[in-house]
């Protein structure tokens, strides 16, 4: 019994000696905090691992899952439109863009004559001074959405740069891109060629810039960033073109209206000219009726005089007898 009591007393004295040390309580506090923090982190990790299975990765309201299309690169929006040729100084614009708000002389020069009909030019026709073929370059980085062989337009390449903003390259040959290719600004797309639609231009490339399907003047956006075209409202432009078309129709209808007015005026004049004739005809009938009324009286008098003369002649003959 005494030995056990001695052991207990020795253990108590050693614990008391341990607790009397300065670093005992801080060590116990730090160890307890570490144990508690480890338990909290473990619980959170195990809880998150269970919740990940409840996510719907096909949902469209998750960031990055709304559209299947790739996001537009920030540096692409900062790119400037350039002419689709290697040396712009050697390029010649054969035919300008038809501007519905432009002057009459400029509009006339921007018409393309094909199949006995004049068509507004929806882009610009670019050629070189020597008339030789040249490399057609991408005016802006984007994705090729159309590569089409067209005998009338001379083949077509379309590159999309942003939602609703595309560039078109017509009258090209030796096309070396396909649908789905990503092209960088300055990449060679094809060679300049000829088209049946605009044979007068010779070897050239017909270049267009379109916003929401509406063609815009490329000369207004060369050396300007894509963001300047993104801010363009094509609704007003479409309304202006519709109003311009209505004005042209009214101008065409105006001569026929004037002609009908002149014809109606002539008809009225002819009617007024015919009225005096009718009046004269009426007067003639009245005169004839008046003469007719007077003639019977005169005729009766003559007949009366003739009867008297007959009686006198009879009387004379009887006297002579």
Rosetta silent file (secondary structure, phi, psi, omega in degrees, C-alpha in Angstrom):
SEQUENCE: XXXXXXXXXXXXXXXXXXXXXXXXXXXXXXXXXXXXXXXXXXXXXXXXXXXXXXXXXXXXXXXXXXXXXXXXXXXXXXXXXXXXXXXXXXXXXXXXXXXXXXXXXXXXXXXXXXXXXXXXXXXXXXXXXXXXXXXXXXXXXXXXXXXXXXXXXXXXXXXXXXXXXXXXXXXXXXXXXXXXXXXXXXXXXXXXXXXXXXXXXXXXXXXXXXXXXXXXXXXXXXXXXXXXXXXXXXXXXXXXXXXXXXXXXXXXXXXXXXXXXXXXXXXXXXXXXXXXXXXXXXXXXXXXXXXXXXXXXXXXXXXXXXXXXXXXXXXXXXXXX
SCORE:     score description
SCORE:     0.000 S_00000001
   1 L     0.000  -40.447 -178.211    0.000    0.000    0.000 S_00000001
   2 H   -67.544  -34.877 -179.669    2.757    2.315    0.841 S_00000001
   3 H   -65.902  -40.184  178.752    4.500    1.632   -2.435 S_00000001
   4 H   -64.349  -42.361  179.056    1.331    2.545   -4.403 S_00000001
   5 H   -63.407  -36.119  178.245    0.901    5.711   -2.380 S_00000001
   6 H   -65.529  -41.378  179.130    4.500    6.582   -3.058 S_00000001
   7 H   -61.802  -44.576 -179.389    3.983    6.077   -6.824 S_00000001
   8 H   -63.691  -43.730 -179.384    0.866    8.275   -6.828 S_00000001
   9 H   -64.506  -35.742  178.383    2.565   10.993   -4.877 S_00000001
  10 H   -69.579  -37.594  177.980    5.520   10.884   -7.236 S_00000001
  11 H   -66.629  -43.169  179.435    3.203   11.140  -10.280 S_00000001
  12 H   -62.596  -40.669 -179.110    1.309   14.059   -8.732 S_00000001
  13 H   -67.661  -36.230  178.735    4.515   15.823   -7.923 S_00000001
  14 H   -69.598  -36.661  177.962    5.839   15.348  -11.491 S_00000001
  15 H   -67.015  -39.968  178.514    2.568   16.696  -13.011 S_00000001
  16 H   -65.986  -37.580  178.607    2.700   19.654  -10.694 S_00000001
  17 H   -66.032  -36.164  179.028    6.281   20.286  -11.646 S_00000001
  18 H   -66.528  -41.312 -178.023    5.302   20.112  -15.356 S_00000001
  19 H   -71.617  -21.511 -179.913    2.461   22.548  -14.891 S_00000001
  20 L   -77.876  -13.552 -179.679    4.695   24.937  -13.054 S_00000001
  21 L   -72.519  150.743 -174.342    6.893   25.363  -16.111 S_00000001
  22 L   -68.649  -36.169 -173.906    6.357   28.558  -18.122 S_00000001
  23 H   -87.795   -0.072 -174.896    5.859   26.966  -21.523 S_00000001
  24 H   -65.935  -54.306 -177.802    3.346   24.325  -20.295 S_00000001
  25 H   -64.260  -43.800  176.130    0.123   26.354  -20.709 S_00000001
  26 H   -61.379  -37.293  179.283    1.078   27.954  -24.094 S_00000001
  27 H   -66.325  -42.073  178.379    2.024   24.535  -25.436 S_00000001
  28 H   -63.489  -40.266 -178.983   -1.270   23.045  -24.298 S_00000001
  29 H   -64.973  -45.918 -178.954   -3.202   26.004  -25.835 S_00000001
  30 H   -65.150  -42.591  179.756   -1.437   25.783  -29.188 S_00000001
  31 H   -63.712  -40.612  179.061   -1.885   22.026  -29.389 S_00000001
  32 H   -65.763  -42.894  179.067   -5.591   22.312  -28.595 S_00000001
  33 H   -62.833  -39.587  179.721   -6.080   25.042  -31.198 S_00000001
  34 H   -65.235  -39.447  179.375   -4.288   22.980  -33.822 S_00000001
  35 H   -65.558  -44.222 -179.752   -6.486   19.977  -33.107 S_00000001
  36 H   -64.220  -44.627 -179.596   -9.686   22.059  -33.295 S_00000001
  37 H   -63.515  -39.282  178.242   -8.628   23.794  -36.555 S_00000001
  38 H   -63.875  -40.255  178.723   -7.686   20.475  -38.139 S_00000001
  39 H   -65.240  -40.108  179.442  -11.081   19.051  -37.285 S_00000001
  40 H   -64.482  -45.895  179.984  -12.927   22.086  -38.780 S_00000001
  41 H   -63.291  -40.965  179.031  -10.966   21.954  -42.043 S_00000001
  42 H   -62.899  -39.367  179.660  -11.524   18.243  -42.408 S_00000001
  43 H   -66.226  -44.057  179.959  -15.262   18.699  -41.907 S_00000001
  44 H   -64.178  -40.516 -179.404  -15.505   21.454  -44.536 S_00000001
  45 H   -64.470  -43.379  179.675  -13.516   19.464  -47.051 S_00000001
  46 H   -67.131  -32.803  179.595  -15.653   16.394  -46.655 S_00000001
  47 H   -70.205  -43.189  178.542  -18.861   18.523  -46.943 S_00000001
  48 H   -64.855  -37.296  179.388  -17.732   20.202  -50.215 S_00000001
  49 H   -62.953  -33.775  178.227  -16.790   16.869  -51.722 S_00000001
  50 H   -75.474  -33.081 -176.132  -20.332   15.643  -51.134 S_00000001
  51 H   -76.417  -23.393 -177.650  -21.980   18.802  -52.620 S_00000001
  52 H   -62.999  -25.909 -179.530  -20.032   18.703  -55.914 S_00000001
  53 H   -71.973  -16.400 -177.985  -22.095   15.721  -57.039 S_00000001
  54 H   -89.886   -3.240 -179.883  -25.270   17.861  -56.952 S_00000001
  55 L   -74.040  141.079  174.689  -24.020   20.404  -59.569 S_00000001
  56 L  -100.337  100.422 -175.706  -25.684   20.386  -63.020 S_00000001
  57 L   -73.361   -9.661  178.789  -22.800   20.905  -65.376 S_00000001
  58 L   -92.505   -2.117 -178.225  -25.205   21.160  -68.345 S_00000001
  59 L   -67.516  148.055 -176.823  -26.997   24.195  -66.954 S_00000001
  60 L   -93.386   -7.186 -178.725  -26.781   27.358  -69.038 S_00000001
  61 L   -90.694    3.821  176.871  -26.757   29.818  -66.131 S_00000001
  62 L   -85.652  141.615 -179.028  -23.234   28.810  -65.057 S_00000001
  63 L   -58.996  130.076 -179.675  -20.486   31.163  -66.107 S_00000001
  64 L    88.777   -7.045 -178.358  -18.875   29.981  -69.304 S_00000001
  65 L  -110.987    0.882 -175.381  -21.729   27.577  -70.102 S_00000001
  66 L   -73.362  -40.131 -179.454  -24.247   30.025  -71.588 S_00000001
  67 L  -122.600  142.484  175.972  -22.866   29.972  -75.110 S_00000001
  68 L   -79.558  -19.076 -178.052  -21.070   27.231  -76.953 S_00000001
  69 L   -71.385  146.526  178.244  -19.233   29.817  -79.055 S_00000001
  70 L   -67.968  148.593 -179.509  -15.733   30.747  -77.930 S_00000001
  71 L   -69.020  148.250 -179.737  -15.358   34.053  -76.162 S_00000001
  72 L   -74.287  130.665  179.288  -14.064   36.983  -78.201 S_00000001
  73 L   -67.004  142.769 -177.873  -10.453   37.740  -77.493 S_00000001
  74 H   -65.832  -40.031 -178.169   -9.862   41.129  -75.927 S_00000001
  75 H   -69.434  -23.607  178.263   -6.977   41.988  -78.255 S_00000001
  76 H   -68.125  -36.842  178.090   -9.144   41.197  -81.297 S_00000001
  77 H   -66.233  -20.275 -179.915  -11.551   43.989  -80.331 S_00000001
  78 L   -91.941   -7.099  178.239   -8.562   46.336  -80.321 S_00000001
  79 L   -69.186  147.357  176.294   -7.437   45.374  -83.840 S_00000001
  80 E   -98.154  142.771  173.520   -7.941   47.935  -86.582 S_00000001
  81 E   -65.179  136.631  177.318   -9.528   47.108  -89.923 S_00000001
  82 L  -129.181  162.415  176.851   -6.960   47.182  -92.726 S_00000001
  83 L   -67.078  143.656 -175.930   -7.175   46.839  -96.493 S_00000001
  84 L   -79.567   40.214  178.794   -7.000   43.193  -97.575 S_00000001
  85 L  -133.017  157.427 -178.367   -3.800   43.774  -99.557 S_00000001
  86 L   -72.986  -40.556 -178.888   -0.149   43.619  -98.651 S_00000001
  87 L  -120.844   95.511 -178.614    0.735   47.054 -100.046 S_00000001
  88 H   -61.949  -26.367 -178.261   -2.170   49.525  -99.737 S_00000001
  89 H   -67.404  -28.567 -179.620   -0.172   52.200 -101.582 S_00000001
  90 H   -89.873   -0.435 -177.396   -0.167   50.127 -104.766 S_00000001
  91 E   -86.009  147.634  177.477   -3.898   49.376 -104.523 S_00000001
  92 E  -126.924  131.002  177.732   -6.483   51.100 -106.687 S_00000001
  93 E   -87.999  107.696 -177.015  -10.184   51.233 -105.837 S_00000001
  94 E   -71.121  -38.299 -179.231  -11.947   50.427 -109.094 S_00000001
  95 E  -144.955  133.832 -175.968  -15.444   51.098 -107.779 S_00000001
  96 L   -82.769  172.978  176.462  -16.579   52.804 -104.599 S_00000001
  97 L   -76.787  137.401  179.475  -19.269   51.820 -102.109 S_00000001
  98 L   -78.903  112.697 -179.708  -22.808   52.972 -103.000 S_00000001
  99 L  -101.938  120.270 -178.481  -23.828   55.451 -100.300 S_00000001
 100 L   -68.584  -17.562  177.475  -27.563   56.187 -100.192 S_00000001
 101 L  -100.096    3.922 -176.844  -26.793   59.533  -98.542 S_00000001
 102 L   -80.794 -179.348  178.766  -24.071   60.456 -101.027 S_00000001
 103 L   -74.763  160.728 -176.993  -24.117   62.838 -103.967 S_00000001
 104 H   -64.224  -38.077 -179.921  -25.772   61.880 -107.225 S_00000001
 105 H   -66.001  -40.725  179.472  -22.449   61.786 -109.103 S_00000001
 106 H   -68.176  -38.281  178.497  -20.878   59.481 -106.498 S_00000001
 107 H   -65.793  -39.733  179.465  -23.912   57.211 -106.496 S_00000001
 108 H   -64.794  -37.305  179.458  -23.838   56.962 -110.276 S_00000001
 109 H   -72.734  -17.569 -177.878  -20.148   56.013 -110.194 S_00000001
 110 L   -98.868   18.466  177.529  -20.879   53.307 -107.596 S_00000001
 111 E   -97.535  139.810  178.112  -23.367   51.400 -109.767 S_00000001
 112 E  -105.741  125.179 -178.758  -22.470   48.032 -111.286 S_00000001
 113 E   -94.913  116.962  178.458  -23.998   47.307 -114.700 S_00000001
 114 E  -146.968  134.100  176.353  -24.905   43.657 -115.169 S_00000001
 115 L    55.654   44.771  177.995  -27.560   41.943 -117.281 S_00000001
 116 L    60.661   26.817  179.594  -28.912   45.297 -118.549 S_00000001
 117 E  -139.486  143.992  176.742  -29.534   46.430 -114.966 S_00000001
 118 E   -94.876  131.191 -178.310  -27.699   48.785 -112.613 S_00000001
 119 E  -121.966  135.273  175.829  -26.939   47.414 -109.134 S_00000001
 120 E   -64.857  136.011  179.380  -25.658   49.398 -106.101 S_00000001
 121 L   -79.032  119.922 -176.001  -22.146   48.320 -105.122 S_00000001
 122 L   -91.470   10.979  177.230  -22.283   46.891 -101.587 S_00000001
 123 L  -157.719 -155.392  175.070  -18.513   47.037 -101.062 S_00000001
 124 E  -124.459  144.741  179.137  -15.354   48.308 -102.715 S_00000001
 125 E  -103.325  117.326 -174.132  -13.505   46.726 -105.635 S_00000001
 126 E  -109.896  132.316  176.562   -9.744   46.734 -105.090 S_00000001
 127 E  -136.980  178.316  176.454   -7.161   46.110 -107.810 S_00000001
 128 E  -106.813  162.870 -177.054   -3.498   46.932 -108.397 S_00000001
 129 L   -64.645  -33.110 -178.596   -2.057   49.549 -110.709 S_00000001
 130 L   -86.104   -6.321  178.174   -0.468   46.929 -112.961 S_00000001
 131 L    76.503    8.472 -179.740   -3.684   44.868 -113.168 S_00000001
 132 L   -87.750  164.471  178.271   -1.944   41.677 -112.000 S_00000001
 133 L   -72.119  161.954 -177.400   -3.246   39.247 -109.394 S_00000001
 134 L  -153.781  166.921  179.458   -2.225   39.627 -105.750 S_00000001
 135 E   -76.091  132.529  175.158   -2.639   37.960 -102.353 S_00000001
 136 E   -95.284  117.836 -174.497   -5.932   38.675 -100.598 S_00000001
 137 E  -103.594  157.769  177.089   -5.220   39.048  -96.869 S_00000001
 138 L   -71.774  125.342 -179.064   -7.506   38.898  -93.841 S_00000001
 139 L   -74.549  -18.206 -178.693   -8.501   42.431  -92.871 S_00000001
 140 L  -160.375  151.653  178.286   -9.106   41.315  -89.269 S_00000001
 141 L   -67.925  145.347  179.654   -8.647   38.191  -87.183 S_00000001
 142 E   177.492 -164.877 -177.494  -11.657   35.887  -87.036 S_00000001
 143 E  -115.859  132.430  179.272  -13.239   32.556  -87.929 S_00000001
 144 E   -73.240  121.148 -178.427  -13.964   31.434  -91.492 S_00000001
 145 E  -112.324  -11.684  179.600  -17.714   30.802  -91.786 S_00000001
 146 E  -151.854  131.430  170.421  -18.144   30.493  -95.577 S_00000001
 147 E  -136.289  106.042 -169.700  -16.013   29.252  -98.466 S_00000001
 148 E  -132.195  132.983  174.562  -18.187   29.064 -101.552 S_00000001
 149 L   -85.746  124.598 -176.426  -17.473   28.638 -105.251 S_00000001
 150 L  -139.618  115.890 -177.746  -19.580   31.083 -107.225 S_00000001
 151 L   -70.557  -30.204 -178.873  -19.154   31.617 -110.961 S_00000001
 152 L   -75.454  -50.361 -178.251  -21.113   34.875 -110.928 S_00000001
 153 L   -86.550   -8.448 -179.702  -19.405   36.568 -107.977 S_00000001
 154 L    79.362   38.091  179.415  -16.066   34.866 -108.561 S_00000001
 155 L    74.069  148.622 -173.120  -16.053   32.729 -105.343 S_00000001
 156 E  -135.621  134.264  171.287  -16.794   34.013 -101.823 S_00000001
 157 E  -124.353  131.867  179.565  -14.957   33.818  -98.487 S_00000001
 158 E  -124.186  133.212 -179.373  -16.625   35.088  -95.319 S_00000001
 159 E  -123.206  127.861  178.752  -14.887   35.649  -91.984 S_00000001
 160 E   -96.036  132.709 -177.321  -16.780   36.342  -88.746 S_00000001
 161 E  -111.741  -28.044  177.702  -15.105   38.646  -86.222 S_00000001
 162 E  -158.018  170.152 -178.557  -17.851   39.189  -83.679 S_00000001
 163 L   -61.833  111.176  178.720  -21.520   38.336  -83.323 S_00000001
 164 L    91.963   -5.778 -178.337  -23.120   39.941  -86.391 S_00000001
 165 E  -114.441  118.929 -178.722  -19.887   41.458  -87.797 S_00000001
 166 E  -135.934  160.476  169.699  -18.345   39.771  -90.849 S_00000001
 167 E  -121.263  143.236 -179.238  -16.063   40.586  -93.761 S_00000001
 168 E  -121.074  142.736  178.879  -16.568   39.158  -97.256 S_00000001
 169 E  -126.467  109.824 -178.725  -14.012   38.603  -99.993 S_00000001
 170 E  -112.566  165.489 -178.896  -15.484   38.037 -103.462 S_00000001
 171 L    61.815   53.088 -178.738  -13.920   37.530 -106.897 S_00000001
 172 E  -124.270  157.813  176.635  -11.077   35.370 -105.537 S_00000001
 173 E  -133.850  171.177  178.482   -9.278   32.256 -106.749 S_00000001
 174 L    50.995   51.897 -179.389   -6.896   29.674 -105.272 S_00000001
 175 L   -69.423  130.022 -177.538   -8.682   29.713 -101.918 S_00000001
 176 L  -119.570   26.202  175.051   -6.518   28.142  -99.220 S_00000001
 177 L  -128.948  163.860  178.362   -8.879   28.254  -96.212 S_00000001
 178 L  -136.321  166.202 -178.224  -11.882   26.192  -95.211 S_00000001
 179 L   -61.835  132.801 -179.818  -14.893   26.667  -92.982 S_00000001
 180 L    99.998  -11.771  179.681  -13.971   26.618  -89.303 S_00000001
 181 L   -71.290  141.292  172.468  -10.395   27.882  -89.727 S_00000001
 182 E   -94.700  121.823 -178.121   -9.163   30.561  -87.347 S_00000001
 183 E  -115.098  147.414  176.825   -7.288   33.236  -89.288 S_00000001
 184 L  -102.003  157.853  179.787   -5.150   36.048  -87.994 S_00000001
 185 L   -59.015  128.205 -179.334   -4.991   39.515  -89.418 S_00000001
 186 L    96.243   -6.414  177.623   -2.728   39.526  -92.476 S_00000001
 187 L   -70.372  141.966  179.050   -3.078   35.799  -93.263 S_00000001
 188 E   -75.663  123.804  179.961   -3.376   35.024  -96.987 S_00000001
 189 E   -97.278  -39.416 -176.587   -6.873   33.791  -97.803 S_00000001
 190 E  -168.727 -167.598  176.273   -6.758   33.540 -101.608 S_00000001
 191 E  -113.960  148.989  176.610   -5.679   35.270 -104.817 S_00000001
 192 E   -68.935  141.879 -178.699   -7.502   38.114 -106.557 S_00000001
 193 E  -139.341 -152.042 -178.390   -9.466   37.040 -109.625 S_00000001
 194 L  -124.318  162.996  178.950  -12.293   38.067 -111.929 S_00000001
 195 L  -139.937  153.241  175.900  -16.085   37.861 -111.786 S_00000001
 196 L   -74.227  -26.533 -177.372  -18.922   37.873 -114.272 S_00000001
 197 L   -67.419  -36.429 -179.864  -20.852   40.333 -112.140 S_00000001
 198 L  -135.547   75.464 -178.611  -18.272   43.098 -112.589 S_00000001
 199 H   -69.269  -26.439 -177.696  -16.162   42.289 -115.620 S_00000001
 200 H   -64.584  -27.053 -177.680  -15.126   45.915 -116.045 S_00000001
 201 H   -73.178  -17.844 -178.807  -13.048   45.771 -112.845 S_00000001
 202 L    69.823 -141.197  177.912  -10.746   43.083 -114.299 S_00000001
 203 L   -77.090  116.923 -175.634   -8.544   41.289 -111.763 S_00000001
 204 E  -160.194  176.072  170.529   -9.713   42.546 -108.378 S_00000001
 205 E  -126.936  131.085  176.383  -11.145   41.590 -105.003 S_00000001
 206 E   -92.243  114.908 -173.056  -14.595   42.735 -103.936 S_00000001
 207 E  -112.344  131.025  179.860  -14.332   43.529 -100.206 S_00000001
 208 E  -129.885  149.323  169.506  -17.324   44.032  -97.906 S_00000001
 209 E  -122.885  126.991 -177.283  -17.871   44.757  -94.207 S_00000001
 210 E  -125.253  139.009  174.538  -21.302   43.838  -92.835 S_00000001
 211 E  -121.355  115.175 -177.338  -22.977   44.522  -89.495 S_00000001
 212 L    55.178   40.342  178.486  -26.105   42.419  -88.827 S_00000001
 213 L    80.504   -4.064 -178.181  -26.329   41.681  -92.552 S_00000001
 214 E   -99.712  121.623  179.780  -26.208   45.377  -93.489 S_00000001
 215 E   -70.778  140.996  176.317  -23.238   46.455  -95.665 S_00000001
 216 E  -122.410  162.709 -178.609  -21.259   49.490  -94.495 S_00000001
 217 L   -73.080  114.597 -179.235  -18.647   51.553  -96.296 S_00000001
 218 H   -60.499  -30.235 -178.741  -15.272   49.881  -95.645 S_00000001
 219 H   -64.647  -22.346  178.866  -13.464   53.188  -96.187 S_00000001
 220 H   -78.759  -11.576 -174.573  -15.193   54.535  -93.058 S_00000001
 221 L  -123.713   -1.004  173.589  -13.667   51.790  -90.869 S_00000001
 222 E   -63.304  137.708 -178.170  -10.148   51.285  -92.194 S_00000001
 223 L    64.941   22.927  174.306   -7.625   51.982  -89.411 S_00000001
 224 L  -123.422  149.024 -176.704  -10.453   51.893  -86.861 S_00000001
 225 E   -74.339  165.541  178.421  -10.990   49.190  -84.204 S_00000001
 226 H   -61.830  -30.890 -178.866  -13.731   46.602  -84.233 S_00000001
 227 H   -62.117  -29.326  178.732  -15.344   48.327  -81.257 S_00000001
 228 H   -66.119  -31.849  177.616  -16.220   51.335  -83.456 S_00000001
 229 H   -81.672  -28.212  178.452  -18.364   49.075  -85.624 S_00000001
 230 H   -64.322  -29.598 -179.146  -19.892   47.319  -82.630 S_00000001
 231 L   -82.409   -7.637 -176.976  -21.410   50.636  -81.551 S_00000001
 232 L   -71.766  134.015  175.479  -23.021   51.234  -84.948 S_00000001
 233 L   -99.241  108.662 -176.176  -26.822   51.121  -85.023 S_00000001
 234 H   -81.607   -4.854 -179.783  -27.809   49.626  -88.377 S_00000001
 235 H   -65.827  -45.253  179.922  -31.526   50.279  -87.820 S_00000001
 236 H   -63.621  -37.272 -179.576  -31.281   53.924  -88.883 S_00000001
 237 H   -66.417  -40.845  178.761  -29.250   52.946  -91.932 S_00000001
 238 H   -64.196  -40.812  178.004  -31.818   50.370  -92.995 S_00000001
 239 H   -64.141  -38.521  179.167  -34.613   52.921  -92.611 S_00000001
 240 H   -63.731  -40.242  179.138  -32.630   55.429  -94.675 S_00000001
 241 H   -67.304  -37.879  177.876  -32.204   52.897  -97.482 S_00000001
 242 H   -65.291  -42.911  178.403  -35.919   52.072  -97.415 S_00000001
 243 H   -64.255  -37.496  178.169  -36.806   55.760  -97.553 S_00000001
 244 H   -64.730  -40.717  177.913  -34.346   56.246 -100.401 S_00000001
 245 H   -64.643  -39.009  177.953  -35.950   53.382 -102.312 S_00000001
 246 H   -66.268  -37.024  178.392  -39.406   54.872 -101.747 S_00000001
 247 H   -64.422  -41.393  179.073  -38.159   58.258 -102.981 S_00000001
 248 H   -64.428  -38.902  178.026  -36.783   56.684 -106.145 S_00000001
 249 H   -65.108  -39.441  178.403  -40.098   54.934 -106.765 S_00000001
 250 H   -65.389  -38.633  178.330  -41.944   58.223 -106.284 S_00000001
 251 H   -64.058  -38.025  178.530  -39.572   59.935 -108.689 S_00000001
 252 H   -69.927  -33.829 -179.255  -40.263   57.245 -111.269 S_00000001
 253 H   -78.693  -21.894 -176.707  -44.004   57.524 -110.728 S_00000001
 254 H   -60.542  -46.698  178.965  -43.965   61.339 -110.913 S_00000001
 255 H   -57.482  -39.087  179.383  -43.516   61.585 -114.706 S_00000001
 256 H   -66.588  -36.527  177.864  -46.506   59.300 -115.284 S_00000001
 257 H   -65.983  -42.482  177.833  -48.590   61.435 -112.926 S_00000001
 258 H   -61.792  -39.751 -179.344  -47.541   64.582 -114.766 S_00000001
 259 H   -64.246  -42.722  179.114  -48.367   62.892 -118.035 S_00000001
 260 H   -65.319  -36.480  177.691  -51.804   61.904 -116.817 S_00000001
 261 H   -64.017  -42.605  178.945  -52.323   65.456 -115.574 S_00000001
 262 H   -63.796  -41.430 -179.857  -51.362   66.837 -118.973 S_00000001
 263 H   -64.266  -40.064  178.478  -53.679   64.372 -120.707 S_00000001
 264 H   -65.850  -36.757  177.094  -56.546   65.327 -118.431 S_00000001
 265 H   -63.928  -41.399  178.382  -55.805   69.003 -119.129 S_00000001
 266 H   -63.617  -40.287  179.821  -55.849   68.320 -122.838 S_00000001
 267 H   -61.661  -42.106  178.459  -59.162   66.502 -122.513 S_00000001
 268 H   -63.761  -42.166  179.125  -60.663   69.436 -120.677 S_00000001
 269 H   -62.496  -42.912  178.689  -59.391   71.840 -123.351 S_00000001
 270 H   -62.951  -38.485  178.153  -60.818   69.650 -126.077 S_00000001
 271 H   -63.376  -42.414  179.242  -64.115   69.535 -124.210 S_00000001
 272 H   -66.924  -32.620  178.581  -64.149   73.328 -123.903 S_00000001
 273 H   -72.304  -28.508 -179.461  -63.293   73.623 -127.594 S_00000001
 274 H   -77.042  -26.809 -177.909  -66.140   71.315 -128.498 S_00000001
 275 H   -59.798  -47.374  177.922  -68.705   73.304 -126.526 S_00000001
 276 H   -58.937  -38.071  178.886  -68.693   76.348 -128.918 S_00000001
 277 H   -60.236  -42.210  178.560  -69.142   73.983 -131.844 S_00000001
 278 H   -64.154  -39.526  179.274  -72.179   72.512 -130.160 S_00000001
 279 H   -63.087  -43.536  178.616  -73.513   75.982 -129.483 S_00000001
 280 H   -62.073  -39.524  177.961  -72.979   76.926 -133.126 S_00000001
 281 H   -61.977  -38.708  177.986  -74.706   73.744 -134.131 S_00000001
 282 H   -64.105  -41.817  178.440  -77.599   74.725 -131.910 S_00000001
 283 H   -62.335  -40.103  179.815  -77.681   78.162 -133.463 S_00000001
 284 H   -61.858  -42.412  178.944  -77.711   76.601 -136.915 S_00000001
 285 H   -63.696  -39.353  179.672  -80.662   74.445 -136.011 S_00000001
 286 H   -65.020  -42.281  179.296  -82.499   77.474 -134.603 S_00000001
 287 H   -62.448  -43.540 -179.636  -81.786   79.463 -137.755 S_00000001
 288 H   -61.953  -41.084  179.164  -82.982   76.610 -139.908 S_00000001
 289 H   -65.898  -38.118  178.506  -86.150   76.280 -137.863 S_00000001
 290 H   -65.152  -43.718  178.613  -86.701   80.023 -138.071 S_00000001
 291 H   -63.608  -37.585 -179.378  -86.196   79.991 -141.805 S_00000001
 292 H   -64.794  -39.559  179.860  -88.456   77.016 -142.086 S_00000001
 293 H   -66.566  -35.970 -178.868  -91.187   78.807 -140.184 S_00000001
 294 H   -76.657  -35.465 -175.491  -90.863   81.885 -142.408 S_00000001
 295 H   -61.639  -41.094 -179.211  -90.663   79.958 -145.696 S_00000001
 296 H   -58.984  -37.468  179.485  -94.109   78.370 -145.485 S_00000001
 297 H   -64.209  -45.546  179.673  -95.721   81.795 -145.300 S_00000001
 298 H   -62.707  -40.183  179.984  -93.786   83.010 -148.278 S_00000001
 299 H   -63.999  -39.376  179.727  -94.606   79.881 -150.185 S_00000001
 300 H   -64.842  -40.267  179.850  -98.300   80.292 -149.455 S_00000001
 301 H   -63.732  -42.460 -179.530  -98.217   83.879 -150.722 S_00000001
 302 H   -63.633  -40.564  179.206  -96.521   82.771 -153.934 S_00000001
 303 H   -65.072  -37.174  178.029  -99.071   80.041 -154.389 S_00000001
 304 H   -64.044  -43.268  178.103 -101.867   82.578 -153.795 S_00000001
 305 H   -62.331  -37.397 -179.581 -100.371   84.919 -156.381 S_00000001
 306 H   -65.029  -39.561  178.798 -100.165   82.056 -158.876 S_00000001
 307 H   -63.805  -41.240  178.958 -103.846   81.207 -158.482 S_00000001
 308 H   -62.375  -42.760  179.837 -104.826   84.849 -159.137 S_00000001
 309 H   -63.313  -37.903  178.685 -102.687   84.888 -162.246 S_00000001
 310 H   -63.969  -42.279 -179.947 -104.341   81.651 -163.447 S_00000001
 311 H   -64.647  -42.497  179.626 -107.805   83.130 -162.902 S_00000001
 312 H   -62.604  -43.433 -179.958 -106.827   86.318 -164.731 S_00000001
 313 H   -62.662  -36.423 -179.633 -105.430   84.329 -167.622 S_00000001
 314 H   -66.696  -43.020 -179.543 -108.644   82.280 -167.775 S_00000001
 315 H   -63.534  -39.816  179.886 -110.759   85.408 -167.771 S_00000001
 316 H   -64.764  -41.523  179.905 -108.714   86.912 -170.575 S_00000001
 317 H   -64.496  -39.294  179.928 -109.048   83.785 -172.671 S_00000001
 318 H   -67.387  -37.493  178.617 -112.805   83.767 -172.204 S_00000001
 319 H   -64.872  -43.886  179.556 -113.073   87.440 -173.235 S_00000001
 320 H   -62.884  -35.141 -179.884 -111.071   86.841 -176.322 S_00000001
 321 L   -68.911    0.000    0.000 -113.334   83.984 -177.197 S_00000001
